[in-house]
Amino acid sequence: MWQTGPSHVDVDLYQAVMYMSSFSDESMIVDFSHLWDNMSQDMAFVDMVDNHRVLWLSTFLAKNYYL
């Protein structure tokens, strides 16, 4: 029998992603969606300092986001 429980969504995730000013809104939605779907990365991202978030976002977008 399948059981589900409440999933963890960090309440600070949206702000942690969407207020990174050096990225486009479109790329921030891609990042937010990925982090929303990946709880362990979500929690780690929220706990990072801003310059580490920029590095993570730049790396993620370079690997996964094509215009």
Beta strands, then each sheet from edge to edge (+ up, - down):
end
